[in-house]
Amino acid sequence: MRTTVTLDADTEALLKEEAARTGQSFKVVLNQAVKRALGRSPTRVQVEPLFSAPFPVELAQQSFNRLAAEWEDEDTVKELSS
C-alpha cells in the first residue's frame, strides 16, 4: 500500500542511518521499524540449504589450486592416452 506519512526530521535521520548501515532500502527499514514498534517481528524467510556441506568433506583440508592442477594433469594424461 502506498501512503504519505510526515516523519519528524530526527526519525527520518535514524531511518536513513539504519538503511545506510544495513544496506537495505528506506522502505524496508521503515516497515521493519513499524512492525517492531507494534510488537511484531519482521517477516523472515527460512532458507533451506541445497547441500549438506559446501563441498565434499574429504576435500575440506585440500589446497584447491593444487587440486585443480591435479585434475588438469589427469585430464591431460587421459587426452594423451587416447
Phi, psi and omega in degrees: 000139179256132179211167178250129180229137176264118181259145171295152182301320181290327177293317177300318180297317178298317180295318179294321178298316180294321178297318179292320181294319185267344183078011179267162180287159177303317181301314181296315181297317179298313180298318179296319181295318179295316179297317178298318182295331180269006176085015178246135179281148177301146179296130177242142178260128178275121180255123178269134179293146178283330183232154179288335178216153181295336176201163183306138183303322182295345179260000187303322184261010183275155171275118184291331176294316179294319179298316178297320178296319178297317179296322178295318177299317179298319178296320179296317178299316179299316180297318182289332180283339183282000000 
